[in-house]
Amino acid sequence: MNSSLQRDPHTAKEKRERKPITTKKATEAETDHLLRQAFDHSLQANMLYTVSHGEILKVNRAACKLLGYSKKELLTKTTHNIFDVKESHFRKLHSKEMKKGEYKGILTVIKKNGNRLNCEITSATFFGDHNIKKAIITLDDMKDLEQKPDEEMTIQEQMRSSSLLQKLAFEKEIEEKVNIEIRLKESQIAEAIIDAKELERSDIGKELHDNVNQLLGASRLYLNMAKRDDNNMDMYLSRSSEYMLVAIEEIRKLSKGLTSDTIMNFGILEAIGGICRDTMEVNPIKLSCKVSPLIEDSVNDKFKLAVFRIVQEQLNNILKHAQASTGRIRLSQIKNTILLVISDDGIGFDTDKKRNGIGTANIQSRAKLYKGTAHFKSSPGKGCVLTVNFRVNDSLLKLN
């Protein structure tokens, strides 16, 4: 018999098995169509998006109406455009979607016109094509829930709505209190750092004092040896002179590094004037300073010390980097503002470029401690002007 006329039993079997598969696919397609219809025509605002990036893949008419966008516009957005991502509730939504696959709570929704809505959110996740995790989310405007007639709301719905609103208000109140506490702690930490630095300087001063005594003792020893040994007198005198010069340098560093007592006893004008005179003695620069008498009498010593440290830091910057021939320091008070201005005629720098020096950071932190602002104005070849503004407040005033 011709093989082409023989009946292949496998072919018949495959035909019998294909029919149920085709029927199953048709059923799935019909189900998918019904689900799409339910999603599109639901009176509740629905969105479909990817969990990892928040990319919006599908929206219905109710979502467009609620948010004020067209469908085309919404499909170009992400959940970061729709929700207030700074809220802790949004982070909870993302966390629970990634871990548990579902979330229910209240989020702040941002409309196209910028208005903000409190919405009750219900979210459920699933894995779609290519194993991409997606989420379907439903948004209910809390305002609509509040305005719903009492007769249409069950007792349970009223209790749930009231409870959610109370919870939202309570969480916002707690969040505000935490932020206030954080700002207070930051201020306390900054002040503690400054106090620790001053204590550290005091400890260093004690060590230098002990070191100076040893240097002077060694210098005296060589002087006594020079008296007794005429043959080696010049050598002993030279050694004595070396130790004496080192001791003088250590004392100079000590007196200029620790000026708390100077400010307390003689004031900010004398402290700034002293450092200017000493700087000009050993450096080819001409400095001038002017301090308003009002500041000397009205502010406390801790604030004066902070201002002096800023002057120290900026003078150090000028000597290290500016190559300046002149510099000016002005400390004045204009109404409720205390103004410190330090300028030089040096080589300047580009303020747009990041500066890694710790001196600049110290200036900023000391200004911030008293709620002040420090601003550098400079450009290559045009020198530099540092302006520090302080608003007069209780933290810097002298207590009666």
Residue pairs with C-beta under 8 A, 6 or more apart in sequence:
39 46
39 48
39 58
39 60
39 136
40 60
40 61
41 60
41 61
42 60
42 62
43 62
44 62
44 138
44 139
44 140
45 60
45 62
45 63
45 65
45 66
45 67
45 138
45 139
45 140
46 59
46 60
46 62
46 63
46 136
46 137
46 138
46 139
47 56
47 58
47 59
47 60
47 63
47 74
47 82
47 136
47 137
47 139
48 56
48 57
48 58
48 59
48 134
48 135
48 136
48 137
49 55
49 56
49 57
49 78
49 79
49 134
49 135
49 137
50 57
50 132
50 133
50 134
50 135
51 94
51 97
51 98
51 125
51 133
51 134
51 135
52 132
52 133
53 78
54 78
54 79
54 80
55 78
56 74
56 75
56 77
56 78
56 79
56 82
57 75
57 134
58 75
59 71
59 74
59 75
61 71
63 74
63 139
64 70
64 71
64 74
66 109
66 111
66 117
66 139
66 141
67 74
67 82
67 109
67 111
67 112
68 111
68 112
68 113
69 77
69 112
73 112
81 110
82 109
82 110
83 90
83 93
83 107
83 108
83 109
83 110
84 90
84 107
84 108
84 109
84 110
84 116
87 107
87 108
88 171
88 175
89 105
89 106
89 107
89 108
89 171
90 107
92 103
92 105
93 103
93 105
93 107
93 121
93 123
96 102
96 103
96 123
97 103
97 123
97 125
97 135
98 133
101 124
101 125
101 126
102 123
102 124
102 125
103 121
103 122
103 123
104 120
104 121
104 122
104 123
105 120
105 121
106 118
106 119
106 120
106 121
106 142
106 164
106 167
106 168
107 118
107 119
107 121
108 116
108 117
108 118
108 119
109 116
109 117
109 118
109 119
109 139
110 116
110 117
111 117
117 141
117 142
117 143
118 141
118 142
118 143
118 165
118 168
119 139
119 140
119 141
119 142
120 139
120 140
120 142
120 145
120 164
121 137
121 138
121 139
121 140
122 137
122 138
122 140
123 135
123 136
123 137
123 138
124 135
124 136
125 133
125 134
125 135
126 133
126 134
126 135
126 136
127 133
127 134
128 134
142 161
142 164
142 165
145 157
145 161
146 161
146 165
150 158
153 161
187 369
190 365
190 368
190 369
191 369
193 365
194 306
194 366
194 369
198 260
198 305
201 257
201 258
201 260
202 258
202 260
204 257
204 258
205 254
205 257
205 258
208 250
208 251
208 253
208 254
209 254
211 250
212 247
212 250
212 251
212 254
215 243
215 244
215 246
215 247
215 250
216 243
216 244
216 247
218 243
219 240
219 241
219 243
219 244
219 247
220 240
222 236
222 237
222 239
222 240
222 243
223 236
223 237
223 240
225 232
225 236
226 232
226 233
226 236
226 237
226 240
229 236
252 278
256 275
256 278
259 271
259 274
259 275
259 305
259 308
260 301
260 305
262 270
262 271
262 274
263 271
263 301
263 304
263 305
263 308
264 301
267 296
267 304
268 291
268 295
268 296
268 304
268 307
268 308
268 331
269 289
269 291
269 296
271 304
271 308
272 289
272 291
272 308
272 311
272 329
272 331
273 289
275 308
275 311
275 312
275 315
276 287
276 288
276 289
276 329
279 285
279 287
279 315
279 319
280 286
280 287
283 319
284 325
285 318
285 319
285 324
285 325
285 326
285 327
286 325
286 326
286 327
287 315
287 326
287 327
287 328
287 329
288 326
288 327
288 328
288 329
289 328
289 329
289 330
289 331
290 329
290 330
290 331
290 332
291 331
291 332
292 331
292 332
292 333
294 333
295 331
295 332
295 333
295 338
297 398
298 333
298 397
298 398
299 338
299 396
299 397
299 398
300 396
300 397
300 398
300 399
302 396
303 370
303 390
303 395
303 396
306 366
306 369
306 370
307 331
307 340
307 388
309 362
309 366
310 340
310 363
310 366
310 367
310 374
310 388
311 329
311 340
311 342
313 359
313 362
313 363
313 366
314 342
314 359
314 363
314 386
315 327
315 342
316 359
317 357
317 359
317 360
318 324
318 327
318 342
318 344
318 346
318 384
321 346
321 347
321 349
322 344
322 346
322 347
322 348
322 383
322 384
323 346
323 347
324 344
324 345
324 346
324 347
324 383
325 345
326 344
326 345
327 342
327 343
327 344
327 345
328 341
328 342
328 343
328 344
329 340
329 341
329 342
330 339
330 340
330 341
330 342
331 338
331 339
331 340
332 338
332 339
333 339
333 392
336 391
336 392
337 389
337 390
337 391
337 392
338 389
338 390
338 392
338 396
339 387
339 388
339 389
339 390
340 386
340 387
340 388
340 390
341 385
341 386
341 387
341 388
342 385
342 386
343 383
343 384
343 385
343 386
344 383
344 384
345 383
346 383
346 384
347 380
347 381
347 383
348 378
348 379
348 380
348 381
348 382
348 383
348 384
349 355
349 378
349 379
349 380
349 384
350 378
350 379
350 380
351 376
351 377
351 378
351 379
360 376
363 374
363 386
363 388
364 374
367 373
367 374
367 388
367 390
370 390
370 393
370 395
370 396
371 390
371 391
371 393
371 395
372 388
372 389
372 390
372 391
373 388
373 389
374 386
374 387
374 388
375 386
375 387
375 388
375 389
376 384
376 385
376 386
377 384
377 385
377 386
377 387
378 384
378 385
390 396
